[in-house]
Amino acid sequence: MRTRKILAVAALTLALAGCSGEEAGPTPKAGGSAATPDALATKLRAYTADTCFTAPAKQVPKGCEKYVTELGGSVGMVRQLAGPKHPELNTLADSLDKNVAAYRGPHCENVTTPGNPCSQALTNLANTLRDVKQAVDTQVTTG
């Protein structure tokens, strides 16, 4: 009986030793995507190929949830590119952020029929995305 107890304590000690805060091997460096005009232009090309962009009024708003989430996640990248050289991107980022909120506010991710305020929110997002893409494409070509 005593031997089992010693083995159990030893096993528990070994298991807990493996739970130290240290990782095996080197810790990966923080990556993330750098906000460059080319990187953002690539993202925007992908967004503008989505049917939520090409035909927003015809889409079931619920089906555009991922698209809207991706756009919302790009707002920071647009702001990062603005800087003193391209302040218009801050205004466009504000507009994009506002339109993402207009989709999320009435819970459009749950709406299963087009032709309501959520469809208007998707149309406004598409228009803003078009403007952002044009500004970024210009920045790519002119620097």
N, CA, C and O atoms as a DFTB+ gen file, in Angstrom:
572 C
 N C O
     1  1       0.819      -1.184       0.000
     2  2       0.000       0.000       0.000
     3  2       0.873       1.262       0.000
     4  3       0.618       2.219      -0.732
     5  1       1.907       1.231       0.842
     6  2       2.811       2.368       0.929
     7  2       3.508       2.605      -0.403
     8  3       3.723       3.757      -0.782
     9  1       3.869       1.537      -1.130
    10  2       4.549       1.660      -2.411
    11  2       3.638       2.350      -3.422
    12  3       4.101       3.184      -4.200
    13  1       2.359       2.015      -3.420
    14  2       1.411       2.656      -4.345
    15  2       1.302       4.149      -4.071
    16  3       1.242       4.959      -4.996
    17  1       1.278       4.498      -2.806
    18  2       1.167       5.896      -2.426
    19  2       2.394       6.677      -2.907
    20  3       2.268       7.790      -3.417
    21  1       3.558       6.095      -2.744
    22  2       4.803       6.739      -3.179
    23  2       4.803       6.890      -4.702
    24  3       5.191       7.935      -5.224
    25  1       4.367       5.839      -5.416
    26  2       4.304       5.913      -6.880
    27  2       3.304       6.970      -7.346
    28  3       3.559       7.692      -8.309
    29  1       2.178       7.054      -6.665
    30  2       1.157       8.046      -7.025
    31  2       1.694       9.462      -6.828
    32  3       1.499      10.332      -7.677
    33  1       2.379       9.690      -5.691
    34  2       2.951      11.009      -5.416
    35  2       4.033      11.337      -6.447
    36  3       4.116      12.471      -6.918
    37  1       4.856      10.358      -6.796
    38  2       5.908      10.564      -7.786
    39  2       5.304      10.891      -9.154
    40  3       5.782      11.795      -9.839
    41  1       4.271      10.170      -9.549
    42  2       3.613      10.428     -10.839
    43  2       2.999      11.820     -10.866
    44  3       3.111      12.531     -11.864
    45  1       2.357      12.209      -9.783
    46  2       1.746      13.531      -9.692
    47  2       2.823      14.621      -9.750
    48  3       2.631      15.649     -10.400
    49  1       3.932      14.403      -9.086
    50  2       5.030      15.362      -9.109
    51  2       5.572      15.541     -10.521
    52  3       5.826      16.663     -10.958
    53  1       5.749      14.434     -11.230
    54  2       6.236      14.511     -12.609
    55  2       5.233      15.224     -13.514
    56  3       5.612      16.029     -14.365
    57  1       3.962      14.920     -13.320
    58  2       2.936      15.564     -14.149
    59  2       2.912      17.068     -13.913
    60  3       2.824      17.847     -14.863
    61  1       2.989      17.474     -12.663
    62  2       2.979      18.897     -12.350
    63  2       4.260      19.586     -12.819
    64  3       4.228      20.762     -13.183
    65  1       5.355      18.889     -12.814
    66  2       6.612      19.468     -13.290
    67  2       6.508      19.800     -14.769
    68  3       7.113      20.767     -15.233
    69  1       5.756      19.017     -15.505
    70  2       5.562      19.278     -16.928
    71  2       4.666      20.467     -17.179
    72  3       4.576      20.929     -18.316
    73  1       3.991      20.986     -16.153
    74  2       3.067      22.107     -16.312
    75  2       3.696      23.428     -15.923
    76  3       2.981      24.388     -15.635
    77  1       4.999      23.499     -15.906
    78  2       5.627      24.778     -15.584
    79  2       5.284      25.767     -16.679
    80  3       4.810      25.372     -17.745
    81  1       5.509      27.003     -16.441
    82  2       5.167      28.035     -17.415
    83  2       6.100      28.081     -18.601
    84  3       5.897      28.883     -19.512
    85  1       7.118      27.241     -18.613
    86  2       8.089      27.293     -19.696
    87  2       7.659      26.408     -20.847
    88  3       7.039      25.362     -20.654
    89  1       7.999      26.847     -22.048
    90  2       7.701      26.074     -23.242
    91  2       8.946      25.342     -23.694
    92  3      10.069      25.778     -23.441
    93  1       8.737      24.244     -24.353
    94  2       9.867      23.551     -24.944
    95  2      10.238      24.271     -26.224
    96  3       9.383      24.503     -27.078
    97  1      11.473      24.618     -26.360
    98  2      11.902      25.287     -27.582
    99  2      11.735      26.781     -27.488
   100  3      11.254      27.298     -26.480
   101  1      12.131      27.482     -28.541
   102  2      12.054      28.944     -28.524
   103  2      10.614      29.424     -28.633
   104  3       9.768      28.763     -29.235
   105  1      10.354      30.564     -28.051
   106  2       9.036      31.184     -28.134
   107  2       8.921      31.869     -29.484
   108  3       9.819      32.612     -29.878
   109  1       7.805      31.624     -30.215
   110  2       7.660      32.276     -31.515
   111  2       7.566      33.787     -31.364
   112  3       6.998      34.291     -30.395
   113  1       8.115      34.483     -32.306
   114  2       8.058      35.941     -32.312
   115  2       6.667      36.375     -32.744
   116  3       6.014      35.696     -33.536
   117  1       6.218      37.507     -32.221
   118  2       4.904      38.026     -32.607
   119  2       4.939      38.411     -34.065
   120  3       5.759      39.229     -34.482
   121  1       4.057      37.826     -34.836
   122  2       4.029      38.098     -36.265
   123  2       3.052      39.207     -36.567
   124  3       3.303      40.367     -36.240
   125  1       1.949      38.865     -37.183
   126  2       0.974      39.864     -37.568
   127  2       1.313      40.419     -38.938
   128  3       2.449      40.336     -39.406
   129  1       0.319      40.973     -39.551
   130  2       0.555      41.498     -40.888
   131  2       0.914      42.973     -40.789
   132  3       0.234      43.752     -40.121
   133  1       1.963      43.328     -41.447
   134  2       2.369      44.722     -41.485
   135  2       1.397      45.479     -42.375
   136  3       0.989      44.985     -43.427
   137  1       1.036      46.657     -41.955
   138  2       0.117      47.474     -42.735
   139  2       0.900      48.176     -43.834
   140  3       1.435      49.267     -43.637
   141  1       0.958      47.548     -44.967
   142  2       1.575      48.173     -46.131
   143  2       0.477      48.384     -47.153
   144  3      -0.523      47.667     -47.143
   145  1       0.645      49.354     -48.034
   146  2      -0.370      49.556     -49.062
   147  2      -0.615      48.288     -49.888
   148  3      -1.758      47.971     -50.218
   149  1       0.462      47.564     -50.221
   150  2       0.300      46.345     -51.019
   151  2      -0.491      45.279     -50.278
   152  3      -1.354      44.625     -50.864
   153  1      -0.199      45.096     -48.978
   154  2      -0.908      44.091     -48.191
   155  2      -2.391      44.438     -48.077
   156  3      -3.251      43.570     -48.226
   157  1      -2.681      45.700     -47.815
   158  2      -4.077      46.117     -47.705
   159  2      -4.782      46.032     -49.058
   160  3      -5.943      45.629     -49.126
   161  1      -4.096      46.405     -50.121
   162  2      -4.694      46.319     -51.460
   163  2      -5.072      44.881     -51.787
   164  3      -6.108      44.638     -52.405
   165  1      -4.244      43.929     -51.379
   166  2      -4.542      42.513     -51.608
   167  2      -5.797      42.107     -50.851
   168  3      -6.665      41.430     -51.402
   169  1      -5.898      42.515     -49.591
   170  2      -7.101      42.207     -48.795
   171  2      -8.340      42.815     -49.448
   172  3      -9.373      42.159     -49.583
   173  1      -8.221      44.060     -49.844
   174  2      -9.377      44.751     -50.417
   175  2      -9.831      44.107     -51.725
   176  3     -11.029      44.050     -52.002
   177  1      -8.895      43.627     -52.524
   178  2      -9.261      42.907     -53.759
   179  2     -10.111      41.680     -53.422
   180  3     -11.098      41.390     -54.098
   181  1      -9.716      40.973     -52.379
   182  2     -10.482      39.791     -51.967
   183  2     -11.881      40.190     -51.495
   184  3     -12.864      39.532     -51.836
   185  1     -11.972      41.264     -50.714
   186  2     -13.286      41.701     -50.219
   187  2     -14.196      42.135     -51.360
   188  3     -15.403      41.895     -51.314
   189  1     -13.636      42.768     -52.378
   190  2     -14.467      43.264     -53.472
   191  2     -14.869      42.159     -54.442
   192  3     -15.657      42.396     -55.358
   193  1     -14.341      40.964     -54.253
   194  2     -14.773      39.821     -55.062
   195  2     -15.958      39.108     -54.411
   196  3     -16.599      38.267     -55.040
   197  1     -16.245      39.439     -53.166
   198  2     -17.333      38.798     -52.427
   199  2     -18.685      39.279     -52.945
   200  3     -18.831      40.444     -53.316
   201  1     -19.663      38.395     -52.972
   202  2     -21.008      38.784     -53.431
   203  2     -21.665      39.777     -52.475
   204  3     -22.578      40.498     -52.876
   205  1     -21.227      39.828     -51.241
   206  2     -21.756      40.822     -50.307
   207  2     -21.341      42.224     -50.732
   208  3     -21.980      43.208     -50.359
   209  1     -20.267      42.310     -51.514
   210  2     -19.830      43.580     -52.081
   211  2     -20.477      43.811     -53.440
   212  3     -20.985      44.900     -53.707
   213  1     -20.463      42.799     -54.301
   214  2     -20.919      42.985     -55.678
   215  2     -22.429      43.122     -55.803
   216  3     -22.911      43.777     -56.727
   217  1     -23.183      42.519     -54.897
   218  2     -24.646      42.606     -54.943
   219  2     -25.210      42.658     -53.524
   220  3     -25.941      41.754     -53.119
   221  1     -24.881      43.704     -52.766
   222  2     -25.266      43.737     -51.353
   223  2     -26.780      43.713     -51.110
   224  3     -27.234      43.095     -50.147
   225  1     -27.554      44.364     -51.954
   226  2     -28.998      44.438     -51.736
   227  2     -29.684      43.091     -51.943
   228  3     -30.789      42.880     -51.442
   229  1     -29.050      42.185     -52.667
   230  2     -29.646      40.881     -52.952
   231  2     -29.247      39.812     -51.941
   232  3     -29.787      38.706     -51.963
   233  1     -28.307      40.134     -51.054
   234  2     -27.785      39.132     -50.128
   235  2     -28.655      38.984     -48.890
   236  3     -29.285      39.937     -48.433
   237  1     -28.676      37.771     -48.361
   238  2     -29.261      37.547     -47.046
   239  2     -28.242      38.112     -46.060
   240  3     -27.109      37.633     -46.008
   241  1     -28.622      39.117     -45.280
   242  2     -27.650      39.754     -44.397
   243  2     -26.894      38.774     -43.496
   244  3     -25.704      38.958     -43.236
   245  1     -27.569      37.758     -43.032
   246  2     -26.929      36.762     -42.173
   247  2     -25.720      36.124     -42.864
   248  3     -24.727      35.803     -42.211
   249  1     -25.805      35.942     -44.170
   250  2     -24.722      35.326     -44.920
   251  2     -23.508      36.209     -45.117
   252  3     -22.483      35.746     -45.618
   253  1     -23.601      37.467     -44.736
   254  2     -22.483      38.398     -44.914
   255  2     -21.747      38.682     -43.606
   256  3     -20.913      39.586     -43.544
   257  1     -22.049      37.929     -42.586
   258  2     -21.437      38.169     -41.272
   259  2     -19.912      38.099     -41.329
   260  3     -19.239      38.974     -40.783
   261  1     -19.361      37.087     -41.971
   262  2     -17.901      36.939     -42.040
   263  2     -17.274      38.102     -42.816
   264  3     -16.246      38.648     -42.414
   265  1     -17.901      38.466     -43.920
   266  2     -17.438      39.593     -44.745
   267  2     -17.371      40.868     -43.903
   268  3     -16.380      41.596     -43.945
   269  1     -18.427      41.130     -43.144
   270  2     -18.482      42.335     -42.311
   271  2     -17.426      42.269     -41.205
   272  3     -16.787      43.273     -40.892
   273  1     -17.251      41.108     -40.627
   274  2     -16.233      40.933     -39.591
   275  2     -14.843      41.210     -40.151
   276  3     -14.025      41.866     -39.506
   277  1     -14.581      40.705     -41.353
   278  2     -13.286      40.953     -41.997
   279  2     -13.084      42.446     -42.262
   280  3     -11.993      42.976     -42.049
   281  1     -14.123      43.112     -42.719
   282  2     -14.013      44.559     -42.963
   283  2     -13.740      45.296     -41.661
   284  3     -12.902      46.196     -41.613
   285  1     -14.447      44.915     -40.610
   286  2     -14.230      45.537     -39.307
   287  2     -12.799      45.351     -38.822
   288  3     -12.223      46.239     -38.194
   289  1     -12.234      44.191     -39.119
   290  2     -10.859      43.908     -38.729
   291  2      -9.829      44.671     -39.547
   292  3      -8.665      44.752     -39.155
   293  1     -10.237      45.223     -40.658
   294  2      -9.317      45.970     -41.524
   295  2      -9.284      47.464     -41.218
   296  3      -8.428      48.182     -41.736
   297  1     -10.190      47.930     -40.399
   298  2     -10.259      49.363     -40.089
   299  2      -8.931      49.857     -39.520
   300  3      -8.444      50.914     -39.920
   301  1      -8.347      49.110     -38.601
   302  2      -7.074      49.507     -37.999
   303  2      -5.955      49.591     -39.018
   304  3      -5.095      50.468     -38.943
   305  1      -5.973      48.678     -39.963
   306  2      -4.947      48.679     -41.006
   307  2      -5.082      49.930     -41.886
   308  3      -4.082      50.525     -42.289
   309  1      -6.317      50.316     -42.174
   310  2      -6.555      51.532     -42.966
   311  2      -6.045      52.752     -42.196
   312  3      -5.385      53.625     -42.759
   313  1      -6.361      52.797     -40.904
   314  2      -5.897      53.925     -40.077
   315  2      -4.368      53.976     -40.020
   316  3      -3.767      55.049     -40.073
   317  1      -3.762      52.815     -39.912
   318  2      -2.307      52.752     -39.820
   319  2      -1.642      53.319     -41.082
   320  3      -0.579      53.935     -41.008
   321  1      -2.270      53.107     -42.219
   322  2      -1.710      53.613     -43.473
   323  2      -1.944      55.102     -43.678
   324  3      -1.265      55.737     -44.485
   325  1      -2.905      55.658     -42.950
   326  2      -3.272      57.057     -43.177
   327  2      -2.074      57.983     -42.980
   328  3      -1.569      58.571     -43.937
   329  1      -1.639      58.104     -41.772
   330  2      -0.506      58.983     -41.496
   331  2      -0.730      60.389     -42.015
   332  3      -1.819      60.717     -42.485
   333  1       0.297      61.218     -41.933
   334  2       0.157      62.598     -42.385
   335  2       0.064      62.717     -43.905
   336  3      -0.435      63.715     -44.426
   337  1       0.544      61.699     -44.609
   338  2       0.539      61.746     -46.064
   339  2      -0.826      61.448     -46.676
   340  3      -1.137      61.925     -47.767
   341  1      -1.641      60.658     -45.972
   342  2      -2.939      60.234     -46.511
   343  2      -4.045      60.354     -45.460
   344  3      -4.650      59.351     -45.083
   345  1      -4.312      61.577     -44.984
   346  2      -5.318      61.752     -43.923
   347  2      -6.733      61.344     -44.355
   348  3      -7.580      61.052     -43.511
   349  1      -6.982      61.325     -45.653
   350  2      -8.316      60.921     -46.129
   351  2      -8.638      59.484     -45.723
   352  3      -9.807      59.116     -45.616
   353  1      -7.610      58.679     -45.497
   354  2      -7.844      57.298     -45.077
   355  2      -8.445      57.229     -43.676
   356  3      -9.177      56.288     -43.367
   357  1      -8.147      58.216     -42.817
   358  2      -8.774      58.244     -41.487
   359  2     -10.277      58.460     -41.604
   360  3     -11.061      57.813     -40.910
   361  1     -10.670      59.365     -42.481
   362  2     -12.096      59.628     -42.700
   363  2     -12.780      58.381     -43.252
   364  3     -13.883      58.033     -42.830
   365  1     -12.125      57.716     -44.192
   366  2     -12.695      56.487     -44.764
   367  2     -12.751      55.367     -43.726
   368  3     -13.702      54.586     -43.708
   369  1     -11.743      55.284     -42.868
   370  2     -11.754      54.274     -41.803
   371  2     -12.907      54.541     -40.848
   372  3     -13.572      53.604     -40.407
   373  1     -13.153      55.810     -40.523
   374  2     -14.289      56.163     -39.661
   375  2     -15.596      55.728     -40.292
   376  3     -16.466      55.172     -39.622
   377  1     -15.730      55.984     -41.579
   378  2     -16.942      55.618     -42.305
   379  2     -17.124      54.100     -42.349
   380  3     -18.228      53.592     -42.156
   381  1     -16.045      53.397     -42.600
   382  2     -16.100      51.933     -42.621
   383  2     -16.510      51.399     -41.259
   384  3     -17.356      50.510     -41.167
   385  1     -15.918      51.933     -40.209
   386  2     -16.237      51.521     -38.849
   387  2     -17.713      51.792     -38.530
   388  3     -18.391      50.959     -37.928
   389  1     -18.197      52.964     -38.940
   390  2     -19.595      53.340     -38.702
   391  2     -20.546      52.386     -39.431
   392  3     -21.578      51.998     -38.884
   393  1     -20.201      52.013     -40.652
   394  2     -21.066      51.119     -41.414
   395  2     -21.030      49.682     -40.892
   396  3     -22.031      48.971     -40.972
   397  1     -19.905      49.258     -40.366
   398  2     -19.840      47.945     -39.712
   399  2     -20.758      47.956     -38.492
   400  3     -21.486      46.993     -38.250
   401  1     -20.722      49.044     -37.728
   402  2     -21.593      49.174     -36.557
   403  2     -23.067      49.203     -36.961
   404  3     -23.916      48.685     -36.235
   405  1     -23.378      49.803     -38.111
   406  2     -24.769      49.848     -38.585
   407  2     -25.270      48.448     -38.942
   408  3     -26.468      48.180     -38.849
   409  1     -24.382      47.570     -39.343
   410  2     -24.745      46.175     -39.618
   411  2     -24.901      45.408     -38.297
   412  3     -25.843      44.634     -38.127
   413  1     -23.985      45.630     -37.388
   414  2     -23.996      44.872     -36.131
   415  2     -25.074      45.334     -35.162
   416  3     -25.638      44.520     -34.432
   417  1     -25.367      46.629     -35.148
   418  2     -26.331      47.193     -34.199
   419  2     -27.681      46.487     -34.196
   420  3     -28.144      46.068     -33.135
   421  1     -28.322      46.344     -35.347
   422  2     -29.631      45.668     -35.367
   423  2     -29.524      44.139     -35.497
   424  3     -30.502      43.468     -35.827
   425  1     -28.339      43.606     -35.237
   426  2     -28.100      42.144     -35.288
   427  2     -28.412      41.566     -36.661
   428  3     -29.148      40.588     -36.788
   429  1     -27.842      42.185     -37.679
   430  2     -28.048      41.721     -39.049
   431  2     -27.508      40.307     -39.257
   432  3     -27.901      39.629     -40.206
   433  1     -26.619      39.861     -38.385
   434  2     -26.095      38.501     -38.501
   435  2     -27.181      37.449     -38.284
   436  3     -26.956      36.261     -38.514
   437  1     -28.361      37.891     -37.840
   438  2     -29.489      36.976     -37.631
   439  2     -30.612      37.161     -38.652
   440  3     -31.582      36.404     -38.646
   441  1     -30.488      38.154     -39.523
   442  2     -31.563      38.474     -40.474
   443  2     -31.448      37.564     -41.696
   444  3     -30.390      37.463     -42.318
   445  1     -32.568      36.901     -42.025
   446  2     -32.541      35.890     -43.088
   447  2     -33.241      36.305     -44.373
   448  3     -33.434      35.478     -45.264
   449  1     -33.626      37.584     -44.482
   450  2     -34.248      38.045     -45.722
   451  2     -33.628      39.377     -46.150
   452  3     -33.403      40.254     -45.317
   453  1     -33.355      39.525     -47.438
   454  2     -32.833      40.811     -47.927
   455  2     -33.948      41.846     -48.011
   456  3     -35.129      41.523     -47.878
   457  1     -33.551      43.093     -48.235
   458  2     -34.532      44.152     -48.450
   459  2     -34.988      44.823     -47.178
   460  3     -36.175      45.121     -47.048
   461  1     -34.132      45.067     -46.263
   462  2     -34.480      45.701     -44.991
   463  2     -33.338      46.641     -44.614
   464  3     -32.429      46.830     -45.421
   465  1     -33.348      47.233     -43.430
   466  2     -32.240      48.124     -43.060
   467  2     -30.864      47.446     -43.116
   468  3     -29.853      48.116     -43.324
   469  1     -30.825      46.151     -42.934
   470  2     -29.538      45.448     -43.008
   471  2     -29.000      45.441     -44.435
   472  3     -27.789      45.517     -44.646
   473  1     -29.885      45.350     -45.398
   474  2     -29.450      45.424     -46.794
   475  2     -28.882      46.800     -47.094
   476  3     -27.915      46.922     -47.846
   477  1     -29.468      47.832     -46.518
   478  2     -28.942      49.183     -46.689
   479  2     -27.573      49.302     -46.043
   480  3     -26.684      49.954     -46.590
   481  1     -27.394      48.680     -44.885
   482  2     -26.090      48.696     -44.218
   483  2     -25.042      48.016     -45.099
   484  3     -23.912      48.494     -45.196
   485  1     -25.407      46.913     -45.736
   486  2     -24.473      46.218     -46.639
   487  2     -24.153      47.071     -47.861
   488  3     -23.014      47.079     -48.329
   489  1     -25.137      47.781     -48.375
   490  2     -24.911      48.668     -49.523
   491  2     -23.973      49.805     -49.128
   492  3     -23.061      50.149     -49.881
   493  1     -24.193      50.386     -47.958
   494  2     -23.323      51.457     -47.476
   495  2     -21.894      50.948     -47.263
   496  3     -20.928      51.650     -47.561
   497  1     -21.770      49.724     -46.748
   498  2     -20.443      49.124     -46.577
   499  2     -19.751      48.960     -47.920
   500  3     -18.564      49.260     -48.053
   501  1     -20.490      48.485     -48.914
   502  2     -19.912      48.288     -50.247
   503  2     -19.431      49.617     -50.828
   504  3     -18.351      49.687     -51.415
   505  1     -20.223      50.657     -50.667
   506  2     -19.829      51.970     -51.183
   507  2     -18.575      52.490     -50.480
   508  3     -17.676      53.035     -51.122
   509  1     -18.523      52.320     -49.172
   510  2     -17.352      52.762     -48.418
   511  2     -16.124      51.933     -48.797
   512  3     -15.029      52.472     -48.961
   513  1     -16.313      50.627     -48.934
   514  2     -15.206      49.758     -49.329
   515  2     -14.663      50.168     -50.694
   516  3     -13.451      50.164     -50.910
   517  1     -15.555      50.519     -51.611
   518  2     -15.130      50.974     -52.942
   519  2     -14.228      52.209     -52.810
   520  3     -13.197      52.308     -53.476
   521  1     -14.627      53.142     -51.948
   522  2     -13.837      54.360     -51.746
   523  2     -12.482      54.051     -51.094
   524  3     -11.456      54.606     -51.490
   525  1     -12.487      53.175     -50.108
   526  2     -11.236      52.790     -49.436
   527  2     -10.299      52.126     -50.442
   528  3      -9.110      52.439     -50.501
   529  1     -10.847      51.214     -51.222
   530  2     -10.031      50.498     -52.211
   531  2      -9.420      51.476     -53.214
   532  3      -8.244      51.359     -53.558
   533  1     -10.209      52.430     -53.678
   534  2      -9.705      53.416     -54.637
   535  2      -8.564      54.226     -54.022
   536  3      -7.550      54.458     -54.679
   537  1      -8.718      54.657     -52.768
   538  2      -7.672      55.439     -52.116
   539  2      -6.395      54.613     -51.909
   540  3      -5.287      55.113     -52.103
   541  1      -6.562      53.352     -51.514
   542  2      -5.388      52.501     -51.282
   543  2      -4.716      52.157     -52.603
   544  3      -3.488      52.151     -52.689
   545  1      -5.502      51.873     -53.626
   546  2      -4.917      51.580     -54.942
   547  2      -4.129      52.774     -55.450
   548  3      -3.071      52.603     -56.054
   549  1      -4.623      53.971     -55.217
   550  2      -3.911      55.185     -55.607
   551  2      -2.597      55.291     -54.826
   552  3      -1.560      55.658     -55.378
   553  1      -2.662      54.967     -53.548
   554  2      -1.458      55.024     -52.702
   555  2      -0.420      53.999     -53.197
   556  3       0.779      54.277     -53.183
   557  1      -0.876      52.827     -53.628
   558  2       0.029      51.794     -54.133
   559  2       0.756      52.296     -55.375
   560  3       1.963      52.098     -55.515
   561  1       0.020      52.946     -56.278
   562  2       0.626      53.368     -57.539
   563  2       1.459      54.650     -57.414
   564  3       2.446      54.823     -58.129
   565  1       1.058      55.545     -56.504
   566  2       1.777      56.808     -56.405
   567  2       2.736      56.875     -55.218
   568  3       3.650      57.700     -55.197
   569  1       2.523      56.009     -54.234
   570  2       3.412      55.998     -53.068
   571  2       2.950      56.873     -52.027
   572  3       3.588      56.976     -50.979
